[in-house]
Amino acid sequence: MSSLPGCLNHRILWVALVIPLAACSPGPSRHANLNPRVPELTLAYPPTKRDNVIDDYNGVRVADPYRWLEQLDSAETRDWVAAQARLTDSYLERIPARQAIKKRLTELLNFERYGMPFHASGRYFYTYNSGLQDQRVLYMVEGLSGTPKAVLDPNLLSTNGSLAVVGYVVSHDGNFLAYGVSQGGSDWTDWHIRELASGNDLPDVLRWTKYYRPVFTRDGKGLYYSAFPAPRTGEELSARDLGNAVYYHALGTSRSADRRLYERADHPDWQFEPHLTPEGRWLVLTAGEGEVGDKGLENVYLIDLKSTDCAVVPLVEGFDAGYFYAGSDGGLLHFQTTLNAAHGRVIAIDPAAPERSHWREIIPQGADTMDLALGSVSLVDHQLIVGTMHDAHNQVRIYGLDGRLRRELPLPGLGAAFGFGGEPEDQETFYSFTDLATPATVFHLDLETGVSKVYRAPKVPFDPSTLEDNQVFYPAKDHTRIPMYLVHKKGLKRDGTNPTLLSGYGGFGVSAVPYFDPARLVWLERSGVYAIANIRGGGEYGEEWHQQGIREHKQTVFDDFIAAAAWLIAERYTATPRLAIEGESNGGLLIGACLTQRPDLFGAALAYVGVMDMLRFNQFGQGAGWEGDYGSPQNPADFKALYAYSPYHNVRPGTRYPPSLIITGDHDTRVMPAHSFKFAAALQAAQAGHAPILLRVQLSAGHGGGPTTTQFINERADAYAFLLDSLGMKPK
């Protein structure tokens, strides 16, 4: 039940084969005919000064010559970024296929798309894009069969698309809508309140929020929300996430009058996600050291809203396990937890008797994992809907509150299902299913009968019967069995010449389930192979799988990915000159590390918003919250591991690096753009070959890329054009 769409119909193949990695990087003479690129140019990279900045980490002196690029708003940095943009644009403009790819992407994106419906008091809401609208429009309908009415068009908020709506919350009576607005894709979100009857916005605005949606009171007269202090001017992108607190805002009042309900001045790095029980008695706060969910370890606090002083009840302290609030029914709070259950289990807690000795296990741990990082349990219709991961695809079962299995939900195939929201009194829910070859299809589920029907199915302008998708398993360096998904045209010849794009994530217990991306069809139509490696560090097989790829074991993640590349070559899907890799965020770190460790193994690389400086990641924005996975550079043992693989610090002068496109957004508050700036500068200075090292900075874009369809098309057109050129693929 992941929030990352994905998975596919497939056949399963296990190949028990160990490949010597040194044999998997064929030399240029053996495959010289595979890569007839446009004649190589000697690029004149923009001058980049090197400062004499030296840091001392427990006696180890570490140079940081590009520290000045962390000053994002300095004139010097802005000039450098502008010069990089001119270089990148001039290079991409010379690629013949660029405009053809952009045209085809525009055709492929021109189809109707529906968001997951949500409802309140008989009113249903869903987002809709007719095709090439920059942002989806929110519609409301009275009952499932009523006439849709547009209630909010984000495309009208700004003339250039810089303002994007990133979330919606409707009041329980269906009269008010809170919608979150992001400037340029930043995580900073302002929540506005719209009266649905009049279509007018109230003057109320909740500012300086990140990550967490507000919740309406049961009577709709106010909201509870989590927010940070306003950052100093010019530090919006780099300020550390400190001082988070939970507030109550009464509609029609000034934000300065908002009541602070909970904060921890003794732990300024803690953050709080609010949830309200259905009867409105308890405000449930899940707390994390950094962003809730990042470390997979939470505390839980209850605020008694019926008490005159809003008394706080500590329910769980010590950050001993993960706790995901699933819902409340019959006076009991239900949580999905990893406490004494690496694969997850469901427990019930009575707020009137919160001691651990009174906790009840409702659904015990099973062989498959409940993916805590993605929230796999919801409480709807007095039932528990539980999603599990089985070999990196979803299975969904429905249980009674007594823990007895009521039914299994048949899914269209071996893919990913997500959604399943609602309240205990609801008798229906909605979910979406997708895989590598199937666009996300929205289903309506009658929870009383178990009948599931298609609610909305998009029609993408391509023929899915031309594609073949399957799952394979390959051996890691330590012989662990790793799943990998593949999709390509039917009739593929395994002759070692197929252009192949390998992706991965490998962190924070997040399962890298396959998902349908219409833009990816540009790659597949050109006889490309697309692969997703389910490497360790993710949540595919529970917390053990996650733990095997964190802190001092992080190198395991990179070894798993390198082994995937070696397997694809050994099995003659591709060869080094035709093998590209890509990853985003923590996956960008994956690409940076593999690029610096095995530059000889890959034909090209795309690194999106990567964490590249592993010695300073915790100094900016959300970075300190990632220490659960990465460790702390200030800890001697963690420093040793971090320094050994940090992409920025492991760029070696005189090395021939493959063509690399490093992509970031100028409004990324999650992973500061300076990570990409410094890594690109280091690679350009070290490059011994002629292959391009380019930096692409998307304007008005945050961690997830540009928020509009136009920005998405432009970014993907540049990325695929770069790959086609770098891998010597014939333009169409």
C-alpha positions in Angstrom: 0.0 0.0 0.0 2.8 2.3 -0.9 2.8 6.0 -1.6 5.2 5.3 -4.4 3.3 3.9 -7.3 4.6 0.7 -8.9 5.1 -3.0 -9.7 4.2 -5.2 -12.6 2.8 -8.4 -14.0 5.9 -10.6 -14.4 7.4 -14.0 -14.5 10.1 -14.9 -11.9 13.6 -16.0 -12.8 16.4 -16.9 -10.4 19.8 -17.2 -11.8 22.4 -18.6 -9.3 25.4 -17.0 -10.8 28.3 -15.0 -9.3 30.0 -12.6 -11.7 33.6 -11.4 -11.3 33.0 -7.7 -11.4 36.3 -7.0 -13.1 35.2 -9.0 -16.1 32.0 -6.9 -16.5 33.5 -3.8 -17.8 34.3 -4.5 -21.4 37.0 -2.3 -22.9 36.5 0.1 -25.8 38.0 -2.1 -28.4 35.6 -4.9 -27.7 32.5 -2.7 -27.9 33.7 0.3 -30.0 30.9 -0.1 -32.4 28.2 0.2 -29.8 28.6 3.8 -29.0 28.8 5.9 -32.2 28.2 9.2 -30.4 28.3 12.6 -31.9 32.0 13.5 -32.3 33.4 14.3 -28.8 34.0 17.9 -27.9 36.4 19.2 -25.4 34.2 21.2 -23.2 35.3 24.5 -21.7 33.9 24.3 -18.2 33.2 27.5 -16.4 36.1 28.6 -14.2 35.6 27.4 -10.6 37.8 28.7 -7.9 39.2 26.5 -5.2 39.3 27.8 -1.7 41.7 26.6 1.0 39.0 25.3 3.4 40.1 22.5 5.7 37.9 20.8 8.3 39.2 18.6 11.1 37.2 15.5 11.8 38.6 13.8 14.9 42.2 14.4 13.7 41.5 13.8 10.0 42.0 16.9 7.9 39.5 17.1 5.0 39.6 19.7 2.2 36.4 21.3 1.1 37.6 23.6 -1.8 34.0 24.4 -3.1 32.5 25.4 0.3 31.7 28.8 -1.2 29.0 27.2 -3.4 27.0 26.7 -0.3 26.3 30.4 -0.3 23.4 30.0 -2.7 22.4 33.7 -2.9 25.8 35.1 -3.3 26.5 36.9 -6.6 29.5 34.6 -7.1 27.4 31.4 -6.8 24.6 32.8 -9.0 27.1 33.8 -11.7 28.6 30.3 -11.6 25.2 28.6 -11.8 24.3 30.8 -14.8 27.5 29.9 -16.5 26.9 26.2 -15.9 23.4 26.6 -17.3 24.7 28.2 -20.5 27.2 25.3 -21.0 24.5 22.7 -20.4 22.0 24.3 -22.7 24.5 24.7 -25.5 25.5 21.1 -25.2 21.9 19.7 -25.2 20.9 22.0 -28.1 23.4 20.2 -30.4 21.7 16.8 -29.8 19.5 16.1 -32.8 17.0 14.0 -30.9 16.2 16.6 -28.3 13.2 18.3 -30.0 11.8 14.9 -31.3 11.9 13.6 -27.7 10.2 16.7 -26.4 7.5 16.3 -29.1 6.9 12.7 -28.3 6.8 13.4 -24.5 4.2 16.0 -25.1 2.1 13.4 -27.0 2.5 10.8 -24.3 1.6 13.1 -21.5 -1.6 14.2 -23.3 -4.0 11.9 -21.6 -6.6 12.2 -18.8 -5.3 11.7 -15.3 -7.3 11.3 -12.1 -6.1 11.6 -8.5 -7.2 9.5 -5.6 -10.8 10.5 -4.4 -11.4 11.6 -0.8 -14.7 12.6 0.7 -16.6 14.2 3.6 -20.3 14.4 4.3 -21.4 13.0 1.0 -19.1 15.2 -1.0 -16.4 13.6 -3.1 -13.2 15.3 -4.2 -10.6 14.3 -6.8 -8.0 16.0 -9.0 -8.1 15.9 -12.7 -5.8 16.8 -15.6 -7.2 16.8 -19.1 -3.8 16.1 -20.5 -1.3 18.9 -20.7 -2.5 21.2 -18.0 0.4 22.3 -15.9 -1.3 21.3 -12.7 -4.3 19.1 -11.8 -7.6 20.9 -11.1 -9.6 19.9 -8.0 -13.2 18.8 -8.6 -16.1 18.2 -6.2 -19.1 16.1 -6.8 -22.2 15.5 -4.7 -22.3 11.7 -4.4 -20.4 9.4 -6.7 -22.7 10.0 -9.7 -23.2 13.7 -9.4 -22.0 16.5 -11.7 -18.4 17.5 -11.1 -17.7 21.1 -10.2 -14.3 22.7 -10.3 -13.5 24.1 -6.8 -9.8 25.0 -7.2 -7.7 25.5 -10.3 -4.0 25.7 -9.2 -3.1 27.0 -12.7 -4.8 30.3 -11.9 -2.6 31.0 -8.8 0.3 32.3 -10.8 1.0 33.2 -14.4 4.3 31.3 -14.6 3.4 28.1 -12.6 5.7 29.0 -9.8 2.9 28.5 -7.2 2.0 24.8 -6.9 -0.7 23.1 -4.8 0.8 20.2 -3.0 -2.0 18.9 -0.8 -5.7 19.1 0.2 -7.5 18.6 3.5 -11.3 18.9 3.7 -13.2 19.6 6.9 -15.4 16.9 8.3 -18.6 18.7 7.4 -17.4 19.3 3.8 -17.7 23.0 4.1 -14.1 24.1 4.1 -11.0 23.1 2.1 -7.4 23.7 3.2 -5.0 23.6 0.4 -1.2 23.8 0.6 0.7 26.1 -1.7 4.5 25.7 -2.4 6.6 28.4 -4.0 8.7 26.9 -6.8 8.4 23.4 -5.5 10.0 24.1 -2.1 9.0 22.0 0.9 7.9 25.3 2.6 4.1 25.2 2.3 1.5 27.9 3.1 -2.0 26.5 3.9 -5.0 28.6 2.7 -8.6 28.0 3.7 -11.4 28.1 1.1 -15.1 28.3 1.9 -16.6 25.8 -0.6 -20.1 27.4 -0.7 -18.9 30.7 -1.8 -15.6 29.6 -3.5 -13.8 32.4 -1.6 -10.6 32.1 0.5 -10.6 33.2 4.1 -7.9 35.6 5.2 -6.4 32.8 7.3 -3.0 31.5 6.2 -0.8 28.9 8.0 2.8 29.7 7.2 6.2 28.0 7.5 4.9 24.4 7.5 6.7 21.5 5.9 6.0 17.8 5.4 2.8 17.5 7.5 -0.8 18.3 6.6 -3.0 20.2 9.1 -6.1 18.5 10.5 -9.5 20.2 11.0 -11.3 20.1 14.3 -14.4 17.9 14.3 -16.6 21.0 14.3 -14.6 22.7 11.5 -14.0 25.8 13.5 -10.2 25.5 13.5 -7.1 23.4 12.6 -4.2 21.7 14.3 -0.9 22.1 12.4 2.8 21.6 12.7 5.1 24.5 11.9 8.6 25.9 12.2 9.9 29.3 13.1 10.3 31.6 10.1 13.8 31.3 8.7 16.0 34.4 8.3 15.7 36.1 5.0 18.0 34.5 2.5 18.3 31.2 4.5 15.0 29.7 3.4 16.8 26.9 1.4 19.6 26.1 3.8 18.1 26.7 7.3 18.1 23.6 9.5 14.7 22.2 10.4 14.7 23.2 14.1 12.0 24.4 16.5 9.0 22.5 15.2 5.9 22.8 17.3 2.2 22.0 17.1 -0.4 24.8 17.1 -4.1 25.4 17.1 -5.6 28.0 14.8 -9.2 29.2 15.1 -10.7 30.2 11.8 -11.2 34.0 11.5 -8.3 34.9 13.9 -4.8 36.1 13.4 -2.0 33.5 13.2 -0.2 35.4 15.9 -3.1 34.4 18.2 -2.5 30.7 17.5 -2.1 28.6 20.6 1.1 26.5 20.9 0.0 23.1 22.1 3.3 21.2 22.2 7.0 21.7 21.5 10.3 20.3 22.9 12.7 23.1 23.5 15.1 20.6 25.0 15.1 18.7 21.7 14.8 21.3 18.9 15.4 18.7 16.2 12.2 16.9 17.0 9.3 17.2 14.6 5.6 16.3 15.1 2.9 15.0 12.8 -0.7 15.6 14.1 -3.6 13.2 13.8 -7.1 13.6 15.3 -9.2 10.7 16.6 -12.7 10.4 15.0 -14.6 11.6 18.0 -12.2 14.6 18.4 -11.0 13.6 21.9 -7.3 13.0 21.3 -4.7 14.7 19.2 -2.2 12.0 18.4 1.4 13.3 17.8 3.9 11.0 16.2 7.4 12.5 16.9 10.6 11.9 15.1 14.2 13.0 15.5 14.0 15.0 12.3 11.2 14.3 9.8 8.8 11.8 11.2 9.5 8.4 9.5 13.0 9.2 8.3 14.7 7.1 11.0 11.8 4.6 11.4 11.9 5.4 15.1 9.1 7.5 16.7 7.8 8.6 20.0 4.0 9.1 20.4 2.2 11.7 22.5 -1.5 12.3 23.2 -3.1 15.7 23.8 -6.3 15.4 25.7 -8.5 18.1 23.9 -11.3 17.7 26.4 -9.1 18.8 29.3 -9.0 22.5 30.1 -5.2 22.7 29.8 -4.8 20.3 26.8 -2.9 17.8 29.0 -0.1 15.8 27.3 0.1 12.1 27.8 3.4 10.4 26.8 2.3 7.2 25.1 5.6 6.0 23.7 9.1 7.4 24.5 12.6 6.3 23.9 12.5 6.1 20.1 12.7 2.3 20.4 10.7 1.4 17.3 8.6 2.7 14.4 5.0 3.7 15.1 2.6 4.6 12.4 -0.9 5.8 13.5 -3.4 3.7 11.6 -6.6 5.0 13.2 -8.9 4.8 16.2 -12.1 2.8 16.8 -14.0 1.9 19.9 -11.8 4.0 22.1 -8.6 2.2 21.1 -5.7 3.7 19.1 -4.3 1.3 16.5 -0.6 1.5 15.4 1.5 -0.3 12.9 4.8 -0.9 14.7 8.2 -2.6 14.4 8.4 -3.1 18.2 9.6 -6.7 18.6 8.5 -7.2 15.0 11.0 -6.4 12.2 8.3 -7.1 9.6 5.7 -5.0 11.4 2.6 -5.8 13.4 -0.6 -4.0 14.5 -1.2 -3.2 18.2 -4.1 -1.4 20.0 -3.6 1.0 22.9 -6.3 2.3 25.3 -5.5 5.9 26.2 -7.2 5.4 29.5 -4.6 2.6 30.3 -1.6 3.5 28.2 1.0 1.3 30.1 2.7 -1.2 27.8 1.5 -4.0 29.9 -2.0 -3.2 28.6 -1.1 -3.0 25.0 -2.9 -5.6 22.8 -1.5 -7.3 19.7 -4.2 -7.4 17.0 -2.3 -8.6 14.0 1.0 -10.4 14.6 4.2 -10.2 12.5 4.1 -12.3 9.4 6.5 -13.7 6.8 6.0 -10.6 4.6 6.7 -7.1 5.7 4.3 -4.2 6.4 6.2 -1.3 4.8 6.3 1.1 7.8 8.0 3.8 5.7 5.0 4.0 3.4 2.2 3.4 6.0 0.7 0.0 5.2 -2.3 -0.1 7.6 -5.5 1.9 7.6 -8.7 1.6 9.7 -11.9 2.0 7.6 -15.4 0.5 8.1 -14.3 -0.9 11.5 -11.8 -3.1 9.7 -8.0 -3.0 9.3 -6.7 -2.9 5.7 -3.2 -4.2 5.7 -0.7 -4.0 2.8 2.4 -6.2 2.8 5.4 -6.5 0.5 6.1 -9.9 -1.0 9.2 -10.0 -3.2 8.8 -6.3 -3.8 5.1 -6.3 -4.8 2.0 -5.7 -2.8 -0.6 -8.0 -1.3 -3.6 -6.6 0.5 -5.6 -8.3 3.3 -8.6 -7.1 5.3 -8.9 -8.0 9.0 -11.5 -7.5 11.7 -10.6 -5.5 14.7 -10.3 -8.8 16.5 -7.4 -9.7 14.2 -9.2 -12.3 12.2 -8.7 -12.4 8.5 -11.9 -11.5 6.6 -10.7 -11.5 3.0 -7.8 -11.0 0.7 -8.2 -8.3 -1.9 -7.4 -9.6 -5.4 -5.2 -7.2 -7.3 -4.9 -7.0 -11.1 -1.4 -8.4 -11.0 1.9 -8.4 -9.2 2.1 -4.6 -8.7 1.7 -1.9 -6.2 -1.6 -0.7 -4.6 -1.9 2.5 -2.6 -4.6 4.6 -1.0 -7.2 2.9 1.2 -8.0 6.0 3.2 -11.2 6.7 5.2 -12.8 6.8 8.6 -14.2 4.0 10.8 -17.8 4.8 9.8 -17.1 4.7 6.1 -18.2 1.6 4.2 -16.1 2.3 1.1 -12.6 3.3 0.1 -10.5 4.0 -3.0 -7.2 2.7 -4.1 -4.9 2.8 -7.1 -3.0 0.0 -8.8 -0.1 0.3 -11.2 2.9 -1.5 -12.6 5.7 -0.8 -15.1 3.3 -1.2 -18.1 0.0 -0.2 -16.6 -1.0 3.4 -15.8 -2.3 4.0 -12.3 -6.0 2.9 -12.3 -8.3 4.1 -9.5 -10.6 1.5 -8.0 -13.7 1.8 -5.7 -13.8 -0.8 -3.0 -17.1 -1.7 -1.2 -15.8 -2.8 2.2 -19.1 -4.6 3.1 -19.2 -6.8 0.1 -15.5 -6.8 -0.8 -16.4 -5.9 -4.4 -13.8 -3.8 -6.2 -14.6 -1.9 -9.4 -12.7 0.4 -11.7 -13.6 4.0 -10.9 -11.2 5.8 -13.3 -8.8 4.3 -15.8 -6.6 6.6 -17.9 -6.0 5.9 -21.6 -2.4 6.5 -22.5 -1.6 6.8 -26.2 0.5 3.6 -26.4 -0.1 -0.1 -26.9 0.8 -2.0 -23.7 0.8 -5.3 -25.5 4.1 -4.3 -27.1 5.9 -4.4 -23.8 7.2 -7.3 -21.7 7.9 -7.0 -18.0 9.3 -9.5 -15.6 11.1 -10.0 -12.3 14.5 -11.5 -12.0 16.7 -12.3 -9.0 20.5 -11.8 -9.1 23.3 -12.6 -6.6 24.8 -9.8 -4.6 28.5 -9.6 -3.7 27.8 -11.6 -0.5 25.5 -14.0 -2.5 22.3 -12.4 -1.1 19.3 -12.9 -3.5 18.2 -9.5 -4.8 15.0 -8.8 -6.8 15.1 -6.7 -9.9 12.3 -5.6 -12.3 12.8 -5.3 -16.0 10.6 -3.9 -18.8 11.3 -3.7 -22.5 9.8 -4.4 -25.9 8.7 -7.9 -26.7 11.2 -9.9 -28.7 14.3 -8.4 -27.1 17.5 -10.0 -28.3 20.0 -10.5 -25.5 23.0 -9.8 -27.6 24.7 -7.3 -25.3 23.8 -4.3 -27.4 20.5 -3.0 -25.8 20.6 0.4 -24.2 19.7 -0.1 -20.6 18.7 2.3 -17.8 19.2 0.9 -14.3 17.6 2.7 -11.3 17.6 2.2 -7.6 17.1 3.9 -4.2 18.3 1.8 -1.3 17.6 3.8 1.9 15.3 4.7 4.7 13.3 1.5 4.6 11.5 2.7 1.4 10.7 -0.1 -1.0 11.5 0.8 -4.6 8.4 -0.7 -6.2 8.0 -0.3 -10.0 5.6 2.3 -11.3 4.3 3.4 -14.6 5.8 6.6 -16.0 4.5 7.7 -19.4 7.7 9.6 -20.1 9.6 6.3 -19.8 7.9 5.1 -23.0 10.3 7.4 -24.9 13.1 5.1 -23.7 11.2 1.9 -24.3 10.0 2.8 -27.8 13.7 3.2 -28.8 14.4 -0.4 -27.8 15.6 0.6 -24.3 15.5 -1.7 -21.3 14.5 -0.2 -18.0 15.4 -1.9 -14.7 14.7 -1.3 -11.0 17.0 -3.0 -8.5 15.5 -3.7 -5.1 18.7 -3.3 -3.2 19.2 -3.4 0.5 18.6 -0.3 2.6 15.0 -0.4 1.4 12.0 -2.0 3.0 11.3 -4.8 0.6 12.0 -7.5 3.1 11.4 -5.7 6.4 13.6 -3.9 8.9 16.5 -6.5 8.5 16.7 -5.6 4.8 16.8 -1.9 5.8 19.4 -2.4 8.5 21.8 -4.2 6.2 22.2 -1.0 4.2 22.6 1.8 6.8 25.5 3.5 8.6 28.6 1.4 8.5 26.8 -1.1 6.2 25.9 1.6 3.6 28.6 0.2 1.2 26.3 -2.9 0.9 23.8 -0.7 -1.0 26.4 0.3 -3.6 27.7 -3.2 -3.9 24.2 -4.5 -4.6 23.6 -1.9 -7.3 27.0 -2.6 -8.9 26.1 -6.3 -8.9 22.9 -5.5 -10.7 24.8 -3.7 -13.4 27.3 -6.6 -13.6 24.4 -9.1 -13.9 22.8 -7.2 -16.7 26.0 -7.2 -18.6 26.8 -10.9 -17.9 23.3 -11.9 -19.0 23.9 -10.0 -22.2 21.0 -7.5 -21.8 23.6 -4.8 -22.4 27.2 -3.8 -22.2 29.1 -1.0 -20.4 28.9 1.5 -23.3 25.1 1.0 -23.4 24.4 1.0 -19.7 23.1 4.1 -17.9 22.2 4.6 -14.3 19.8 7.0 -12.5 18.6 7.7 -9.0 17.0 10.5 -7.1 17.6 12.0 -3.6 19.1 9.1 -1.6 19.1 7.4 -5.0 21.2 10.3 -6.2 23.7 9.5 -3.5 23.6 5.9 -4.9 24.5 7.1 -8.4 27.2 9.5 -7.1 28.9 6.7 -5.0 28.7 4.1 -7.8 30.0 6.6 -10.3 33.0 7.4 -8.2 33.7 3.8 -7.2 33.2 2.2 -10.7 33.4 4.8 -13.4 34.5 2.1 -15.8 31.3 0.1 -15.4 28.8 2.6 -16.7 28.1 4.4 -20.1 26.3 7.3 -18.6 24.7 8.6 -15.3 21.8 10.7 -14.3 21.9 12.0 -10.7 18.8 13.8 -9.5 18.9 16.0 -6.3 21.5 13.7 -4.8 23.1 13.9 -1.3 26.7 14.2 -2.4 28.6 15.7 0.6 28.3 13.2 3.3 30.3 15.2 5.8 28.0 18.2 5.8 24.6 16.8 4.9 23.4 17.3 8.5 24.2 21.0 8.5 21.3 22.0 6.2 17.5 21.7 6.1 16.2 18.2 6.9 19.7 16.7 6.9 20.1 16.0 10.6 17.1 13.7 10.4 19.0 11.4 8.1 21.6 10.4 10.7 19.6 7.3 11.5 20.5 5.9 8.0 23.8 7.7 7.4 25.2 8.2 10.8 26.8 11.4 12.0 30.1 12.8 10.6 30.9 14.0 14.1 30.9 10.4 15.3 34.4 8.8 14.7 33.0 5.4 13.6 30.4 6.9 11.4 32.9 9.4 9.9 35.1 6.6 8.7 32.2 5.0 6.7 30.9 8.3 5.4 34.3 9.6 4.3 35.0 6.3 2.5 32.0 6.6 0.1 31.0 10.3 0.1 30.7 11.1 -3.6 32.1 14.6 -3.3 35.1 13.5 -1.3 35.9 10.5 -3.6 36.2 12.2 -6.9 39.8 11.4 -8.1 41.7 13.7 -10.4 42.9 12.1 -13.6 39.9 9.7 -13.8 37.9 9.1 -17.0 34.3 9.5 -15.8 31.4 8.6 -18.0 29.0 11.2 -19.3 27.1 12.5 -16.3 24.1 14.9 -16.0 23.7 16.2 -12.4 20.2 17.6 -11.9 18.9 19.7 -9.0 16.2 22.4 -8.3 16.8 25.9 -7.2 14.1 25.6 -4.6 15.1 22.2 -3.1 14.9 22.7 0.7 15.1 18.9 1.3 18.5 18.3 -0.3 20.3 21.6 -0.6 21.3 22.4 -4.2 24.9 22.9 -3.1 25.3 19.1 -2.9 24.9 19.0 -6.7 26.9 22.2 -7.2 30.0 20.9 -5.3 29.9 17.4 -6.8 29.6 18.8 -10.4 32.5 21.2 -9.7 34.7 18.4 -8.4 33.9 16.1 -11.3 34.5 18.7 -13.9 37.9 19.5 -12.4 38.9 15.9 -12.2 37.7 14.7 -15.6 40.5 13.2 -17.6 38.4 12.1 -20.6 36.2 14.0 -23.1 32.8 12.8 -21.7 30.6 15.7 -20.6 30.0 16.5 -16.9 27.0 18.8 -16.9 24.9 20.5 -14.2 21.2 21.2 -14.9 19.4 23.5 -12.4 15.7 23.6 -12.8 14.2 27.0 -12.0 11.2 27.1 -9.6 11.7 23.4 -8.8 12.1 21.6 -5.5 13.1 18.1 -4.4 10.6 16.3 -6.6 11.5 18.3 -9.7 9.4 21.0 -11.3 5.7 21.0 -10.1 4.2 21.6 -13.6 3.7 19.3 -16.6 5.8 21.7 -18.8 8.7 21.5 -16.4 8.4 17.7 -16.2 8.5 17.4 -20.0 11.4 19.8 -20.4 13.5 18.0 -17.7 12.8 14.5 -19.1 13.5 15.6 -22.7 16.9 16.9 -21.6 17.6 13.7 -19.6 16.7 11.3 -22.4 18.4 13.3 -25.1 21.5 13.3 -23.0 21.3 9.5 -22.6 20.6 8.9 -26.3 23.6 10.9 -27.2 25.9 9.4 -24.5 25.0 5.8 -25.4 25.1 6.2 -29.1 21.4 5.5 -29.7 20.0 6.3 -33.1 17.6 9.3 -33.0 14.1 8.9 -34.2 
